[in-house]
Amino acid sequence: MGLDLLDRVLATGVVVSGDLVIAIADVPLVRVSLHALLSSVSERVPAPWADGGPL
């Protein structure tokens, strides 16, 4: 079941978004924001990088 769900998520894509704020006495000290798109790459939808990617 888990593998089936992962296959479906990668086939259609999913957006993950979240915020983390660390505060003391209601004074925000650190804020971390996360915005990520998870999706698979196929021949029909190639990678946006011509040379294989930024890594």
N, C-alpha and C positions, 0 to 999 in steps of 0.2 A: 504494500500500500504506500509506503513512504517513497519508494522509487517511482511509482506511478505518479504521485503528486509532484515530485521533483521534475519529472519529464514534462508534465503538463505546464508547470510554472516556467520552465526554460523555453518551451515551445511558444508560449504566448507572451511571456515577459511579465515582470512585476517591478513596481517601484517601492523602495523602502525609504522612509523618511522619519526623522526623529530629532528631538532636541534634548540636551542635557544641560541643566543649569546648576552650578554649585554656588550656594549663597550662605552667608553667615549673617544672622540678625536681619534678614530680609534685604541684604545688600548683595546683589549678584557679583560674584568674583570671576567665575569662568563660565563660558557658554560654548558648547560644542554642538554643531549642527551636522546632521548626516542626511544626504540625499543621494541615493544610488539607484541605478537601473540595472536589473539582472535579466539577461536574455541570452539566448543561444545565437550563434552565427552560423549561417549555412551558405551554400552557393547562391541561393536565391536572394539572400540578404547578406552581402559580404561585409567584412569589417570595414570601418570607415578609414582605416590607415592602409596606405598602399604598401608599406614596408613590413607589415605584420604587427604593428602596434608600438606603443611608447616604451615598452619594456625591452 
